[in-house]
Amino acid sequence: MGSMGKIIGAGLGWAFLGPIGGLIGYWIGSQVDQGDLENYKKSTGHPYASGPTQSGDFSVAILVLLAKVLKADNRVLKSELEYVKTFLLRSFGQVQAREMMLLLKNLLEQDYLIKDVAQQINENMNQAEKLQLIHVLFGVSQADGDIHPKEVRVITEISNYLHISKRDFESIKAMFIKSVSSSYKILEVDENASNEAIKKAYKDLALKFHPDKVQHLGEDIRKLAEEKFKLISQAYQEIRVERGF
């Protein structure tokens, strides 16, 4: 299997099943012959087992959804791929990032239904993990300095299939697409909400988006969650300063 060991052996479980497994299998088939794959399965105790989401599962889910977002405006810019490469290097390290880029380029050439992929994700990921996926998708779509409306539509579609509430989605979206009411959207409150309601909303979101919720996915994903957690705190402080409480 050679250099494929990192991403395949990083605790992948449910990602080998369902439509995502089919997409991975297509990639594996282009990289190794059947004999190598069978030897790998025997040496690792057969990876096709379901269980709690692990770092490898989460990384593949990111790539599958990311490929859809990158193709949303019917073009994949070199600058976008370079940003993704840098993002993966920073988040997962050189060896795994290289393999993830190979898989991503393969996914960009495939056509698949987001609804089917989302169903598999819903069956295996908790809400905190799915919220982090949406956050990552917005972050990467901002790579070229502009989030294209078609990309927003695709992320919205993904969010709906993942059963993300409108308030949660608008909260994450407001972290990347700024407006006068961004801070209020991030905290999921109306601009006319009382100070007490804003304080309560902040406490609730701080609990919902706490980095510890995704720490089992690895330190790199936890750092991404910390960035989102800081944006929530920043939004709360901006409202406090504006209102003087």
C-alpha positions as CSV (number, residue, x, y, z in Angstrom):
1,M,0.0,0.0,0.0
2,G,3.0,2.3,0.4
3,S,2.3,5.9,1.3
4,M,-1.5,5.2,1.6
5,G,-0.9,3.7,5.1
6,K,-1.4,7.0,6.9
7,I,-4.9,7.9,5.8
8,I,-6.2,4.3,5.4
9,G,-4.7,3.3,8.7
10,A,-5.7,6.3,10.8
11,G,-8.6,4.6,12.4
12,L,-11.0,4.6,9.5
13,G,-14.1,2.6,10.3
14,W,-17.5,3.6,9.0
15,A,-16.0,5.6,6.2
16,F,-15.3,2.4,4.4
17,L,-19.1,1.6,4.4
18,G,-21.9,3.1,2.3
19,P,-21.5,5.6,-0.5
20,I,-18.4,7.1,1.1
21,G,-16.8,3.6,1.0
22,G,-17.7,3.3,-2.7
23,L,-15.9,6.6,-3.4
24,I,-12.8,5.5,-1.4
25,G,-12.9,2.2,-3.1
26,Y,-12.8,3.8,-6.5
27,W,-9.7,5.7,-5.4
28,I,-8.0,2.6,-3.9
29,G,-8.7,0.7,-7.0
30,S,-6.7,3.3,-9.0
31,Q,-3.8,3.2,-6.5
32,V,-3.2,-0.5,-5.7
33,D,-4.1,-3.9,-7.1
34,Q,-6.6,-6.3,-5.4
35,G,-3.8,-8.4,-4.0
36,D,-2.3,-5.5,-2.1
37,L,-5.7,-4.5,-0.8
38,E,-6.5,-8.0,0.5
39,N,-3.1,-8.2,2.2
40,Y,-3.8,-4.8,3.9
41,K,-7.2,-6.0,5.1
42,K,-5.7,-9.2,6.6
43,S,-2.8,-7.4,8.3
44,T,-5.1,-4.8,9.9
45,G,-8.0,-7.1,11.0
46,H,-10.4,-5.9,8.2
47,P,-11.1,-2.2,8.4
48,Y,-14.8,-2.4,7.4
49,A,-16.1,-2.0,10.9
50,S,-18.5,0.6,12.2
51,G,-18.0,2.5,15.4
52,P,-17.5,5.9,16.9
53,T,-16.3,8.6,14.5
54,Q,-12.5,8.8,14.5
55,S,-10.0,11.2,12.9
56,G,-9.7,9.3,9.7
57,D,-13.4,9.1,9.2
58,F,-13.8,12.8,9.8
59,S,-11.0,13.7,7.3
60,V,-12.6,11.7,4.6
61,A,-16.0,13.2,5.2
62,I,-14.4,16.6,4.9
63,L,-12.9,15.7,1.5
64,V,-16.1,14.2,0.1
65,L,-18.2,17.3,1.0
66,L,-15.3,19.7,0.1
67,A,-15.1,18.3,-3.4
68,K,-18.8,19.3,-3.9
69,V,-18.2,22.8,-2.7
70,L,-15.1,23.3,-4.8
71,K,-17.0,22.3,-7.9
72,A,-20.1,24.4,-7.0
73,D,-19.2,27.3,-9.3
74,N,-18.2,24.9,-12.1
75,R,-14.5,25.6,-11.8
76,V,-11.7,24.6,-9.5
77,L,-9.1,27.3,-9.2
78,K,-5.4,26.6,-8.6
79,S,-5.5,29.1,-5.8
80,E,-8.3,27.1,-4.1
81,L,-6.4,23.8,-4.4
82,E,-3.3,25.5,-3.0
83,Y,-5.3,26.8,-0.1
84,V,-6.8,23.4,0.6
85,K,-3.3,21.9,0.4
86,T,-2.0,24.4,3.0
87,F,-5.1,23.8,5.1
88,L,-4.5,20.0,5.1
89,L,-0.8,20.4,5.8
90,R,-1.5,22.6,8.8
91,S,-4.3,20.3,10.0
92,F,-3.1,16.8,9.3
93,G,0.7,16.8,8.6
94,Q,2.7,16.3,5.4
95,V,2.2,12.6,4.8
96,Q,-1.5,12.5,5.4
97,A,-2.1,15.8,3.5
98,R,-0.4,14.4,0.4
99,E,-2.7,11.3,0.4
100,M,-5.7,13.5,1.1
101,M,-4.9,15.7,-1.9
102,L,-4.7,12.6,-4.1
103,L,-8.1,11.4,-2.8
104,L,-9.6,14.9,-3.2
105,K,-8.5,15.2,-6.9
106,N,-10.1,11.8,-7.5
107,L,-13.3,12.9,-5.8
108,L,-13.4,16.0,-8.0
109,E,-13.6,13.7,-11.0
110,Q,-16.5,11.7,-9.6
111,D,-20.2,12.4,-9.5
112,Y,-22.2,11.5,-6.5
113,L,-25.3,12.4,-4.6
114,I,-24.8,14.6,-1.5
115,K,-28.0,13.3,0.0
116,D,-26.8,9.7,0.1
117,V,-23.4,10.8,1.6
118,A,-25.2,13.0,4.1
119,Q,-27.4,10.1,5.2
120,Q,-24.3,8.0,6.0
121,I,-22.8,10.9,7.9
122,N,-26.0,11.4,9.9
123,E,-25.9,7.7,10.9
124,N,-22.3,8.0,12.2
125,M,-21.6,11.5,13.4
126,N,-23.0,13.5,16.3
127,Q,-24.2,17.1,16.1
128,A,-21.0,18.7,17.3
129,E,-19.0,16.8,14.6
130,K,-21.5,17.8,11.8
131,L,-21.3,21.5,12.9
132,Q,-17.6,21.4,12.7
133,L,-17.9,20.0,9.1
134,I,-20.0,23.0,8.1
135,H,-17.5,25.3,9.7
136,V,-14.6,23.8,7.7
137,L,-16.5,24.0,4.4
138,F,-17.1,27.7,4.9
139,G,-13.5,28.2,5.8
140,V,-12.1,26.5,2.7
141,S,-14.7,28.2,0.4
142,Q,-13.3,31.5,1.6
143,A,-9.9,30.5,0.3
144,D,-9.8,32.8,-2.7
145,G,-11.0,35.8,-0.6
146,D,-14.6,35.5,-1.8
147,I,-17.4,33.0,-1.0
148,H,-19.3,32.4,-4.2
149,P,-23.1,32.4,-3.9
150,K,-23.1,28.9,-5.6
151,E,-20.8,27.7,-2.9
152,V,-23.1,29.0,-0.2
153,R,-26.0,27.2,-1.9
154,V,-24.2,23.9,-1.9
155,I,-23.1,24.3,1.8
156,T,-26.7,25.2,2.6
157,E,-27.9,22.1,0.8
158,I,-25.4,20.0,2.7
159,S,-26.4,21.6,6.0
160,N,-30.1,20.8,5.3
161,Y,-29.2,17.2,4.5
162,L,-27.2,17.0,7.8
163,H,-30.2,18.3,9.7
164,I,-28.4,21.4,10.9
165,S,-30.9,23.9,12.3
166,K,-31.3,27.2,10.5
167,R,-30.0,29.1,13.6
168,D,-26.9,27.0,13.9
169,F,-26.2,27.3,10.1
170,E,-26.7,31.1,10.1
171,S,-24.5,31.3,13.2
172,I,-21.6,29.6,11.4
173,K,-22.2,31.5,8.1
174,A,-22.1,34.8,9.9
175,M,-18.5,34.0,11.1
176,F,-17.4,34.1,7.5
177,I,-19.9,36.5,5.7
178,K,-19.9,39.6,7.8
179,S,-22.7,42.1,8.1
180,V,-24.0,44.7,10.6
181,S,-25.9,41.9,12.4
182,S,-23.2,39.3,12.2
183,S,-22.5,39.2,15.9
184,Y,-26.1,38.7,16.7
185,K,-26.4,35.9,14.1
186,I,-23.4,34.2,15.5
187,L,-25.0,34.2,18.9
188,E,-28.3,33.1,17.3
189,V,-30.3,36.0,18.7
190,D,-32.4,38.8,17.3
191,E,-31.0,42.3,17.4
192,N,-33.8,43.3,19.7
193,A,-33.1,40.6,22.2
194,S,-32.7,41.6,25.8
195,N,-29.2,41.6,27.5
196,E,-30.2,38.6,29.6
197,A,-31.3,36.7,26.5
198,I,-27.9,37.5,24.9
199,K,-26.0,36.3,28.0
200,K,-28.0,33.1,28.0
201,A,-27.4,32.5,24.3
202,Y,-23.7,33.0,24.7
203,K,-23.5,30.4,27.6
204,D,-25.6,27.9,25.5
205,L,-23.4,28.3,22.4
206,A,-20.2,28.1,24.5
207,L,-21.4,24.8,25.7
208,K,-22.6,23.5,22.3
209,F,-19.4,24.5,20.4
210,H,-16.9,23.8,23.1
211,P,-13.7,22.3,21.5
212,D,-13.9,19.3,23.9
213,K,-16.9,18.1,22.0
214,V,-14.6,17.1,19.1
215,Q,-11.3,16.4,20.9
216,H,-11.7,12.7,20.1
217,L,-11.1,13.6,16.4
218,G,-7.6,14.7,17.1
219,E,-5.7,17.8,18.2
220,D,-5.8,19.4,14.8
221,I,-9.6,19.3,14.6
222,R,-9.8,20.5,18.2
223,K,-7.7,23.6,17.1
224,L,-10.2,24.3,14.4
225,A,-13.0,24.1,16.9
226,E,-11.1,26.5,19.2
227,E,-11.1,29.1,16.3
228,K,-14.9,28.9,16.1
229,F,-15.2,29.1,19.9
230,K,-13.1,32.3,19.8
231,L,-15.4,33.9,17.2
232,I,-18.4,33.2,19.5
233,S,-16.6,34.9,22.4
234,Q,-15.6,37.8,20.1
235,A,-19.2,38.3,18.9
236,Y,-20.4,38.3,22.5
237,Q,-17.8,40.9,23.5
238,E,-18.7,43.1,20.5
239,I,-22.3,43.2,21.6
240,R,-21.4,43.8,25.2
241,V,-19.3,46.9,24.1
242,E,-22.0,48.1,21.8
243,R,-24.7,47.8,24.5
244,G,-22.5,48.7,27.5
245,F,-23.3,45.8,29.8
